[in-house]
Amino acid sequence: MIIQRRGPALPDFPWDSLADHAAKARKHPGGVVDLSVGTPVDPVPAVIQSALSSVAEIPGYPTTHGTPELRAAFVAAVERRYGIVGLSADAVLPTIGSKELVAWLPTLLGVGPGDIVAVPSVAYPTYEVGALLAGASVVRLADGEKPPAGTRLVWLNSPSNPTGRVLSAEQLRDAVAAARAVGAVVASDECYLALPWDASPVSVLHPSVVDSFDGVLAVHSLSKSSSLAGYRAGFITGDLELISGLLELRKHAGMIVPRPVQEAMRAALEDDAHVAEQRSRYLARREVLKPALEAAGFTVSHSEAGLYLWSSRGEDAWETISWLADRGILAAPGTFYGPAGDRHVRIALTATDERIAAAAERLRV
């Protein structure tokens, strides 16, 4: 029996369209170098693994809001690492990674048909998917463009996925003001905040950006900074009233981070040494791959922070994907992130040192 799906029409999953290029890349004598996705490849730090197992015997249901110790650790970590002050532990909500939160946030905020969700012109695809799941319309905003009337949610993303672009505090202030002017909630995706290279990203909750958290939310993830993609470890924080509403809905829906993962998250937030070590790994890989791309004729735009090199050979993105696949390298076409990305490819730093070195060598041929 085939169950007919009801609900909004969604775009095809982008990475499925890479299958033929992936097959070609895998035929390379030296094997594929997969730089198409941002999944960590380095082991989970021992301090986090230990914390995960330390509460394995607890049989009861975890709390949706997370343990008080976890929320306190988050508040302390973002003040220590990012200079966010005045955040209430009650306004911290752990999530099952950040992607599920991004996908369901419009729905959980009550956004629906007739409403608009504004996203960057080049943006993480799940912003659009979340709007479509809620039945809302999507508007892509060019740099500095104000959201139109009827916008209920504005997504910001700095450092950006896919471009690695960093918005200044002034740009973030202007974006928040423009969203507030039309009565929209601001959701700032800050999953790459811990990975600065050529610029210093700032949180939308930093005092240089906002005087109050009213109508402002920040989404954080430990997937990149702590190699916890497999644990599904994220947070949303900011406006206490909005977080309280999200908490009540997530209680009803059973959107709960498992208790061992909560303990692992707490350990990750309390230990800065492993974050610095992981950042150093990615920096070393960037210093191998970026000059190799440039020597091969690529222009690398933005890419001031985060895990990606936003790269172009001045041609259609799919032509570049094919050129790379001929060399056993798999990347993501910029079209995955919106029409404005049609002449770029996103090249990830998330491969082992050996695979990054192999990619650099292949680019010389």
C-alpha positions in Angstrom: 0.0 0.0 0.0 1.4 3.4 -1.0 0.4 6.2 1.3 -0.2 9.5 -0.6 1.7 12.3 1.0 -0.3 15.4 1.8 1.1 18.8 2.5 3.2 21.4 0.8 5.3 20.5 -2.2 9.0 20.5 -1.3 12.0 20.8 -3.6 14.0 17.6 -4.3 16.7 16.9 -1.7 19.6 18.8 -3.4 22.4 16.2 -2.7 20.5 13.5 -4.6 21.3 15.4 -7.8 25.0 14.9 -7.2 24.8 11.1 -7.7 26.2 10.9 -11.2 29.1 13.3 -10.3 29.8 11.3 -7.1 30.0 8.1 -9.1 32.5 9.7 -11.5 34.6 11.1 -8.7 34.7 7.7 -7.0 36.3 6.2 -10.1 39.5 8.2 -9.6 42.5 5.9 -8.9 43.1 7.6 -5.6 39.5 7.5 -4.5 37.1 10.3 -4.0 37.8 13.4 -2.0 34.3 14.3 -0.8 34.2 18.1 0.0 30.4 18.4 -0.7 29.1 18.2 2.8 30.0 19.8 6.1 30.1 16.7 8.3 32.9 16.4 10.8 35.6 13.7 10.3 37.6 14.1 13.5 36.9 12.0 16.6 34.6 13.3 19.3 36.9 14.6 22.1 37.4 12.2 24.9 36.0 14.5 27.6 32.7 14.5 25.7 32.6 10.8 25.2 33.2 10.3 28.9 30.4 12.6 29.8 28.0 10.8 27.4 28.6 7.5 29.1 28.6 8.9 32.6 24.8 9.1 32.8 24.0 6.0 30.7 22.4 4.2 33.7 19.6 6.9 34.1 16.3 5.3 33.0 13.8 8.2 33.2 12.6 10.6 30.5 14.8 13.6 30.0 13.4 17.1 30.3 12.6 19.1 27.1 14.2 22.2 28.7 17.4 20.4 29.5 19.1 20.1 32.8 19.7 23.3 34.8 23.5 22.4 34.6 23.3 22.3 30.8 21.6 25.6 30.5 23.9 27.3 32.9 26.9 25.9 31.0 25.5 27.3 27.8 25.0 30.8 29.3 28.6 30.7 30.7 30.1 29.5 27.4 28.5 32.1 25.2 29.5 34.9 27.5 33.1 33.5 27.7 33.4 32.7 24.0 31.2 35.3 22.3 30.7 38.1 24.8 26.9 37.6 25.1 25.8 39.0 28.4 22.4 39.2 30.2 21.1 35.9 28.9 18.8 34.0 31.2 19.2 30.3 31.6 15.4 30.0 31.3 15.8 31.4 27.8 18.1 28.5 26.7 16.5 25.5 24.9 18.5 22.5 23.7 17.4 21.1 20.3 17.9 17.9 18.4 20.7 19.4 16.3 20.0 22.7 14.6 18.5 21.4 11.3 15.3 20.2 12.9 14.9 23.5 14.7 15.5 25.4 11.4 13.0 23.3 9.6 10.2 23.6 12.2 10.8 27.0 13.6 8.3 28.8 11.3 5.6 26.3 12.2 6.4 26.5 15.9 6.3 30.3 15.8 2.8 30.2 14.2 3.9 31.3 10.8 1.5 30.1 8.1 -0.3 30.7 4.8 -0.2 34.3 3.8 2.9 35.0 5.8 6.4 35.7 4.4 9.7 34.2 5.6 12.7 36.2 4.5 16.0 34.5 3.8 19.4 35.6 2.4 19.8 35.6 -1.4 22.2 32.7 -1.0 21.2 30.6 1.9 21.1 27.2 3.6 18.2 25.3 1.9 16.4 24.4 5.1 15.4 28.0 5.7 13.2 27.7 2.6 12.0 24.2 3.4 10.9 25.3 6.9 8.8 28.1 5.4 7.2 25.8 2.9 6.4 23.3 5.6 4.5 26.1 7.4 2.7 27.0 4.2 4.4 30.4 4.1 6.0 32.2 1.1 9.7 32.8 0.8 11.5 36.1 -0.1 15.2 36.2 -0.8 16.8 39.4 0.3 19.8 41.0 -1.4 22.5 42.6 0.8 20.9 45.4 2.9 17.4 44.8 1.4 14.6 45.3 3.9 11.9 42.7 4.4 8.5 43.5 2.9 5.3 44.0 4.8 3.8 40.7 5.9 7.2 39.2 6.8 6.8 37.2 10.0 10.3 35.7 10.2 13.7 36.9 9.0 16.7 34.5 8.8 20.2 35.9 9.3 23.3 33.7 8.9 26.7 35.0 9.9 29.2 33.3 9.3 27.2 32.2 6.3 26.7 28.8 5.0 27.6 28.5 2.1 29.6 31.7 1.5 31.5 32.1 4.8 30.5 35.8 4.7 30.6 37.6 8.1 28.2 40.4 8.8 29.4 43.3 10.9 27.7 44.4 14.1 26.4 47.4 12.2 24.9 45.2 9.4 23.3 43.0 12.0 21.9 46.0 13.9 20.4 47.3 10.6 18.9 43.9 9.8 17.3 43.6 13.3 15.9 47.1 13.0 14.4 46.4 9.6 12.8 43.2 10.9 11.3 44.9 13.9 9.9 47.6 11.7 7.6 45.1 10.0 6.9 43.1 13.1 9.0 40.1 12.2 11.0 37.8 14.5 14.7 37.6 13.7 16.3 34.2 13.8 20.1 34.3 13.5 21.8 31.0 12.5 25.2 31.2 14.3 26.4 27.6 13.9 29.8 28.7 12.6 30.5 31.4 15.1 33.4 29.5 16.6 35.3 29.3 13.3 36.7 32.8 12.5 39.5 33.2 10.0 39.9 36.6 8.3 37.1 38.4 10.2 35.6 38.3 13.7 32.0 37.3 13.7 29.6 38.6 16.3 26.4 37.2 17.7 23.1 38.9 17.0 22.7 38.8 20.8 26.0 40.7 21.4 25.5 44.1 23.2 27.1 45.8 20.1 24.1 44.6 18.1 21.0 44.7 20.4 19.9 46.5 23.5 17.3 43.9 24.2 16.6 40.4 23.1 12.9 41.3 22.2 11.9 39.5 19.0 15.4 38.1 18.5 16.5 34.4 18.5 20.0 32.9 18.0 20.5 29.3 16.8 23.7 27.5 17.9 25.2 24.1 17.2 28.0 22.0 18.6 28.3 19.9 15.4 31.1 22.0 14.0 33.0 23.4 17.0 32.9 20.1 19.0 32.5 17.5 16.2 29.1 16.5 17.6 27.1 16.2 14.4 26.3 12.5 15.2 25.0 13.5 18.7 22.5 16.1 17.3 23.4 18.8 19.7 22.0 22.3 19.2 20.4 25.2 21.1 18.1 28.1 20.5 18.2 31.2 22.8 17.3 34.9 23.0 13.8 36.3 23.7 12.5 34.7 26.8 8.9 34.9 25.8 9.5 33.3 22.5 11.6 30.6 24.0 8.9 29.8 26.6 6.4 29.4 23.8 8.7 27.1 21.8 9.4 25.1 25.0 5.7 24.4 25.6 5.1 23.3 22.0 8.2 21.1 22.0 7.0 19.4 25.3 3.8 18.4 23.5 5.6 17.2 20.4 8.3 15.2 22.3 11.2 17.2 20.8 13.6 16.2 23.5 17.4 15.8 23.5 18.4 12.5 25.1 19.8 12.7 28.6 23.3 11.3 27.8 23.6 13.8 24.9 22.6 16.6 27.3 25.5 15.6 29.5 27.9 15.5 26.6 26.7 18.9 25.5 27.4 20.3 29.0 30.9 18.9 28.9 31.5 20.4 25.5 30.4 23.8 26.7 32.6 23.7 29.7 35.8 22.8 27.9 37.3 25.4 25.5 40.5 23.5 24.8 39.0 21.0 22.4 37.3 23.9 20.5 40.6 25.6 20.0 42.2 22.4 18.9 39.4 21.7 16.3 39.7 25.2 15.0 43.4 24.7 14.5 42.7 21.6 12.4 40.3 23.4 10.1 42.7 26.3 9.8 45.5 24.0 8.7 43.3 22.4 6.1 42.1 25.8 4.9 45.7 26.9 4.5 46.4 23.9 2.2 43.2 24.0 0.1 42.6 27.7 -0.4 45.9 28.5 -2.2 45.6 25.3 -4.2 42.2 26.4 -5.5 43.5 29.9 -6.3 46.5 28.5 -8.1 44.1 26.3 -10.2 42.3 29.5 -11.4 39.5 29.7 -8.8 38.4 32.9 -7.2 37.5 32.4 -3.5 34.9 34.9 -2.4 34.1 35.9 1.2 35.0 32.7 3.2 36.1 34.8 6.1 34.9 32.3 8.6 33.2 28.9 8.8 33.9 25.6 7.1 33.6 26.4 3.4 35.4 28.1 0.5 32.9 29.8 -1.8 34.7 29.3 -5.1 34.2 30.1 -8.8 35.9 29.4 -12.1 33.7 32.0 -13.8 31.4 29.4 -15.3 28.2 27.6 -14.6 28.4 25.8 -11.2 27.6 22.4 -12.7 30.5 22.8 -15.2 32.8 23.3 -12.2 31.3 20.3 -10.4 32.0 18.2 -13.5 35.6 19.6 -13.7 36.2 18.7 -10.1 34.6 15.3 -10.4 37.0 14.5 -13.3 39.8 14.9 -10.7 38.0 12.8 -8.1 36.8 15.8 -6.0 33.1 16.2 -5.1 31.8 19.7 -4.1 28.3 21.3 -3.8 27.0 23.5 -6.6 26.0 27.0 -5.5 22.6 26.5 -7.0 21.7 24.4 -4.0 21.7 27.7 -2.0 19.7 29.8 -4.4 19.7 31.1 -8.0 22.3 33.7 -7.1 24.9 30.9 -6.5 24.8 29.7 -10.0 28.5 30.4 -10.8 30.0 29.2 -7.5 30.6 25.9 -5.8 30.9 25.3 -2.0 34.0 23.4 -1.1 34.1 22.1 2.5 37.1 21.9 4.8 35.6 18.8 6.4 37.9 16.0 5.2 41.0 14.5 6.8 44.4 16.0 6.4 45.3 13.3 3.9 42.2 13.9 1.8 42.7 17.6 1.8 46.3 17.1 0.7 45.1 14.8 -2.1 42.6 17.4 -3.3 45.3 20.1 -3.4 47.6 17.8 -5.4 44.8 16.9 -7.9 44.1 20.6 -8.4 47.6 21.1 -9.7 47.0 18.7 -12.6 
